[in-house]
Amino acid sequence: MASSLSYSPVAFVGASASDLLRSSSNGISGVPLRTLGRARLGARRRDFAVVAKIRKGKKHEYPWPDNADPDVKGGILSHLSHFKPLKDKPKPVTLEFERPLVDLEKKIIDVRKMANETGLDFSDQIISLEKKYQQALKDLYTHLTPIQRVNIARHPNRPTFLDHVFSITEKFVELHGDRGGYDDPAIVTGVGTIDGRRYMFMGHQKGRNTKENIQRNFGMPTPHGYRKALRMMYYADHHGFPIVTFIDTPGAFADLKSEELGQGEAIAHNLRTMFGLKVPIVSIVIGEGGSGGALAIGCANKLLMLENAVFYVASPEACAAILWKSAKAAPKAAERLKITAPELCKLQIADGIIPEPLGGAHADPSWTSKQIKKAINESMDELMKMDTPELLKHRMLKFRKIGGFQEGLPVDPKKKVNMKKKEEPIRKTSDLNIEDEVKKLMQQRLDAKESSVTPPQSDLDEMINKLKREVNREFFEAVKTMGLKDRFVMLREEFSKVNSVDHLVHPALKDKIEKLRDELNQCLPAAPNYESLKYKLDMLKELSKTKSLAEKNYKASTLKQEINKKFAEVMDRPDIKEKYRALKAEIENSGVSVVQDLDHGLREKIVKVKKDIELELVDALKSLDLDVEVVNSKVKELSEQQTSFSDVKVKIQELNEEIKEGIENVIKSSDLKDKIELLKLEVAKAGKTPNAVSKNRIAALEQQIKQSLAVALDSSNLKEKHEKLKAEISKTIESSEGLDGSLEKQYAKEDDSTYAEPRVEIGANRTFA
C-alpha cells in the first residue's frame, strides 16, 4: 500500500493546530483543503513521496469456529478449548506381554476373512477362538505384574485428563495463566459441572501424539504450571468449589530453567496451601504419579487410583539404576517399591480403586470415565457432609496415619566420619532348619539330574553362603567360650595393619598366629558348640564339593558339545563330503574288500584324505583354544613299552614327593623358615628397582638358604635314589628306540607305504580316536 503527496515547504505556514489535526473529510490524508490551496501559490515546488509496506504476518489459529454450534455438549464456551478430537486415529501400540492376544485376534480376523471369501461356515471355529481370546484376556489382565501395570499406565494411547473431563462434565471452561507471565500447557485447570454441581478441575495433561507431547512437555510441569494450579485453588476456595485433581505425570520438569524459577518452592507452596483449603479435595491417579510432581496437586481428602495406575516416589528404572546399577532390574524394583493400586490400598496410602475394563488402552475409555464420575460423586457426597474443621482434620489425619513409628527406643550416638560400618548381626538359625534345607536342596538336585534338567546354581550358592555365615558365627562363639576372644581380635587388628604385599607377613606375627591356631585346634573339641560347628562345616564341605563337581561337569559337557559341533561343521563341509564320496566310489570300483589288497596309489589317497580331514579337525579344535597333538597309534608291543614308561612316571612322582617332603622337614627343623620369610620381606621392600644394599642382602639370604638345603639333602639318601632312577629312565628310553626301529622295518617289509591309524590328543586328559 502506498500514497504520495506533493507540497511546498511553506505550505503549512500560518496553519493552526486545529486545522492540522482536523479529520481528512475536508482534505487529503488529514491536510485541510485550504492549506492545499495555499500551497499552489508558493514560489518553489518540490515533489515528496511517502511509501509504506505492510508485512504479511502469521495467521493466528483461534479455536472458535466460523459457525459455532450453541447446542454443543459442554456449552458454547467449549469452542474456546484447543483440545479437539484428533483428525487421524492413533496408531495401535502393542505392549510386549500383549502379543499373544494380538496373535489370537489376527487368527480370528483371518478365519472370518476366509469364511467371507469361500462362503464356508466357520462359525464354530470363530466362536472357539473368541472364547479362547476372552479367557486369555481375562487371565492376563487379572494377573498383571507391577512392571506390566507400569507399562499400561505409560501407554501412549491411554486416555488423558481432558479426555476424561469432557466425558464426565456437562459444561467445562478452561482457565489459563499463573498471572506471572506464562501459561504452562502441562497442567490444565478449569471449572466444570457434574450433575449440576460445580467443581474446580485441574490435572496433568499429556499429549495424544508426538506433536501434542512436545507441546505439553510430556506432562511434566514447570513452576508456572504449579503456580497456575495454586491460583485456581485459591479461586475455588474463595467461591466454595470442591476441587478434583487428576494425576498423570512422570514427575516435575527438572531442567535448569525450572530450577532457576523455583521448582521446589512452587511444589512446597502447593503442599502447604492444600492442607489449609476449606473445600473438599479428591485426587485421582489416572496414569503414573511420579514423586513431588504428582504430590503437588495430590494432597487430598481422598486419593483414588485407576486399577492400572501407579504412584511412586521414584520410577522403577531410576530405583534399579541406584540399587542394582542397571535399569534392566526395573521389574524387580517395581515389585519391591509397592507402587500399584492394590498394594497402595493395603498400605492405606490410596483410599480406593476405580475399576478399568479388560484390555487396558485398547478398551473403550467411556466405561472408565463413567466409573470415575461415579467415584467422584460418591466421594464428594461423603466429604460435603463435613464442616470445615472436620474436613481439615480429615485431610491431616489421612497423611498422619501413613507409615509406622516406634517410640522409646535408644538412639545410637552419631558415628565418626571414618568409623568402620557396623556389621549386620547374623541371625541364628537352628541346626534342624539348616539340615532340612540342605536335604531339600540335595533332593531337588537329584530329581533334576534324573529328569535330565540342569538344576539351578543360584540355590546352591545361596545355601553355601548361608552355611559360611553360620560356620563363622559358630566359630566366633567357640572362641568366646574358650576365652581367646581378646587375643583373636588383637591379632586380627595387627594383621589388618600390616602392609601385606602378596600376603607377606613378618615372621614374629606369623608365629603368634600359628601359636593361636594350635591352641584353638587343641581347645576347640572342648567347646560347647563343637558338634554343631563340625556338623555345619561338614555340610559346607559337602556342598562345596557338589558345587565343584557340578561346575566341572558343566564345563565338560559344554566342551563336548562345542567339540561335537565343530566336528559336525567340518564333516558337513561340501569339499570334505565330496572327497569322501569320491574316495568311497573309487574303493567300491576297485572290488577289493580288505585294506591290505588295495593298490599302492589308492592307499596313498586314503592316507592323504585322512590327513586332510585330520588337519581340518585340528584347526577346528584349536579355534576352541585347545592344545591339540596328532600322534600315530602303536602296535601291541608299544603298549607294553608304554606300561614301563608309566611305571617310571610313577617312580618320578614318588621321588618328587619324597624330595618335597624332605625339604619341608628341613625347613621345619631348622632356621630356614625364618630366613625364607625374611627373604620375602626383603624382596617386597626392595620392589622392582632394588638398590645395592637390598641386592646384597637378598643375595646373601639366597646363598644361605641354598647351602642349608644342599647340606640337608646330601645327608639323606635322596641323592642315591635320584641317580638310580636316572639310570632306569635311560635304559627305558634305549629299549623304546630299539622297538621303534624294529617296527619301522616290519612296516617296510609288509608295505612300502607309511599308513598308520591317526589319533588326536587334546590337552592332558582328553583323547579322541
Secondary structure, DSSP 4 states (H G I P E B T S, - for coil): -EEEEEE-TTTTTT--HHHHTS-GGGEETTEEHHHHHHHTT-S--EEEEEE--PPPPPPP--SS-SS--TTSTB-GGGGG-S----SSPPPP---GGGHHHHHHHHHHHHHHHHHHHH----HHHHHHHHHHHHHHHHHHHTS--HHHHHHHHT-TTS--HHHHHHHH-SEEEEE---SSS---TTEEEEEEEETTEEEEEEEE---SSHHHHHHHGGG---HHHHHHHHHHHHHHHHHT--EEEEEEES----SHHHHHTTHHHHHHHHHHHHTT-SS-EEEEEEEEEEHHHHHTT---SEEEEETT-EEESS-HHHHHHHHSS-GGGHHHHHHHHT-BHHHHHHTTSS-EEE---TTGGGS-HHHHHHHHHHHHHHHHHHHTTS-HHHHHHHHHHHHHTSS----SPPPPPPPPTTPPPPPPPPPP--HHHHHHHHHHHHHHHHHHHHTT-PPPHHHHHHHHHHHHHHHHHHHHHHHHHTT-HHHHHHHHHHHHHS--GGG---HHHHHHHHHHHHHHHHHGGGSTTHHHHHHHHHHHHHHHHHHHHHHHHHHHHHHHHHHHHHHHHHHTSHHHHHHHHHHHHHHHHHT--SGGGS-HHHHHHHHHHHHHHHHHHHHHHHTTT--EEEEEPP-HHHHHHHHHHHHHHHHHHHHHHHHHHHHHHHHHHSTHHHHHHHHHHHHHHH-SS--HHHHHHHHHHHHHHHHHHHHHHHHSSHHHHHHHHHHHHHHHHHHHHHHHHHHHHHHHHH-SS----EEEEETTTEEE-
